[in-house]
Amino acid sequence: MKFNQIVILDYTGLQGFALDKLQVLSIKPIRAFNDVPQTDNEKIRRIGEADCLFVSWNTAVSQSVLEHCKNLKYIGMCCSLIDEDSANVDVRYAQKQGIVVKGVRDYGDEGVTEFIVSELIQLLKGLGKHQWKSEPIELSQQKVGIVGMGTTGRMTAKCLQTFGAQIFYYSRNRKPLAEKENMNYLPLDELLTSCDIVSFHLPRHTKVLQTHHFDMLGTNKIIVNTSLGLSFDKDAFKKWMLKSGNYGIFDIVGFGPHFAELSKLDNLIYSNKTSGWTREAKQRLSHKVLDNVHEFLNANKRF
């Protein structure tokens, strides 16, 4: 079974071997774009008469776009699909129109974990521009709170444990396996008051901290955010960052649309790269995207 026309809407990270295999599944030559379309009209123009679409996390595919793309049967999200609320594709509307939407999970976690541990070590030891305390310290016995105990959160927690850090976590649901590994659950308020380092691993559009939470967190603390966008109120975070001894660690995706404003904060340590976007991550992503599309075609042989 084949699609009539496959379109890759923006830069997805799909590797050459994956593009070759996708071409076999498209009657017409694949139309691939490597930049982010800035308007809905541009998205609609690129999609055209395609019946299969691939898109990264950078581009929103809204109802207004889908309404104009009547031929679509399948959308492959080359990024995580955790739930409808955090997706950059309007999954609910797509499903109503009979469009199958598939995403992937667990492809960039290793790179994110490496970034977090690396930046924490540099900050604690004063190996970069900043040093957290008056003298270099170790991760050993540091109380670290993980907010969002999914794959990345748990991987980060396990890595920090190897350095002797004490791990606490807050999540919508308790994680028995994590608790068996000495990762102790705490309600959010208690985690904020108990931990000196708090790392956020949440779906896009999920905000858990407001002004009163930052008051609980207090001073001489570190916030790490590698979620897709801010996991907390922007203005409350800015006010907190102006207090003595507080630091933030972000990669580029953690800023969401607020890079220009927040990157000016002197005590915010950041990378202008996506920490999980490695060669290995793109390889894993490519295999998972191919698995999804083959599963769809096998289940829809009449297609």
VENKAFEN-V600585 format. One record per pair of residues at least 6 apart in sequence whose C-alpha atoms are under 7 Angstrom apart, sorted by the first residue. I is the first residue (numbers start at 1). GAP is how many residues later the second one is. Records with the same first field share a line. If there is no record, write none. Layout:
I->GAP + GAP
//
This chain:
1->296 + 300 + 302
2->23 + 24 + 25
3->22 + 23 + 24 + 48 + 49
4->22 + 23 + 24 + 47
5->21 + 22 + 23 + 25 + 45 + 46 + 47
6->20 + 24 + 25 + 44 + 45 + 46 + 47
7->23 + 24 + 25 + 40 + 43 + 45 + 46 + 47
8->23 + 24 + 25 + 45 + 46 + 47
9->23 + 24 + 37 + 44 + 45 + 46
10->23 + 24 + 25 + 26 + 45 + 46
11->22 + 23 + 24 + 45
12->43 + 44 + 66
13->269
14->268 + 272
15->267 + 268 + 271
18->268 + 272
23->6 + 7
36->22 + 23
37->6
40->25
44->21 + 24 + 25
47->22
48->21
49->20 + 22
50->21 + 22
51->20 + 21 + 22 + 23
52->20 + 21 + 22 + 23
53->21 + 22 + 23
54->21 + 22 + 23 + 24
55->21 + 22 + 23
56->21 + 22 + 23
57->22 + 31
59->29
60->28 + 29
61->27 + 28 + 29
62->27 + 28
63->27 + 30
72->27
73->25 + 26 + 27
74->25 + 26 + 27
75->25 + 26 + 27
76->25 + 26 + 27 + 213
77->25 + 26
78->25 + 26 + 207 + 211
79->24 + 25
80->23 + 24 + 25
81->6 + 22 + 23 + 24
84->7 + 8
86->117 + 118 + 119
91->10
102->190
104->184 + 185
106->45
107->174 + 177 + 178
108->168 + 169 + 173
109->43 + 167
110->166
111->164 + 165 + 166 + 167
112->163 + 164
113->39 + 42 + 43
115->160
122->6
123->7 + 8 + 9
124->7 + 8 + 12 + 13 + 14
125->6 + 11 + 12
126->10
132->113
139->24 + 25 + 26
140->23 + 24 + 25
141->23 + 24 + 25
142->23 + 24
143->22 + 23 + 24 + 52 + 53 + 54
144->21 + 22 + 23 + 24 + 51 + 52 + 53 + 54
145->22 + 23 + 24 + 46 + 50 + 52 + 53 + 54
146->7 + 22 + 23 + 24 + 52 + 53 + 54
147->22 + 23 + 24 + 52 + 53 + 54
148->22 + 23 + 52 + 53 + 54
149->20 + 22
152->49
153->48
157->10
167->16 + 17
168->15 + 16 + 17 + 18
169->14 + 15 + 16 + 17
170->15 + 16 + 17 + 18
192->24 + 25
193->23 + 24
196->25 + 26
197->24 + 25 + 26
198->24 + 25 + 26
199->24 + 25 + 26
200->24 + 25 + 26 + 27 + 31
201->25 + 26
202->25 + 29
203->24 + 25
204->23 + 24 + 25
206->25
207->23 + 24 + 25 + 26
208->23 + 24
209->23 + 24
210->22 + 23 + 26
211->25
214->22 + 26
219->24 + 25 + 26 + 27
220->24 + 25 + 26
221->24 + 25 + 26
222->24 + 25 + 26
223->24 + 25 + 26
224->24 + 25 + 26
225->24 + 25 + 29
226->24 + 25 + 27 + 28
227->26 + 27
228->25 + 26 + 28
229->24 + 25 + 26 + 27
230->24 + 25 + 26
241->6
247->20 + 21
248->19 + 20 + 21
249->19 + 20 + 21
250->19 + 20 + 21
251->19 + 20 + 21 + 22 + 23 + 24
252->18 + 19 + 20 + 21 + 22
253->21
//
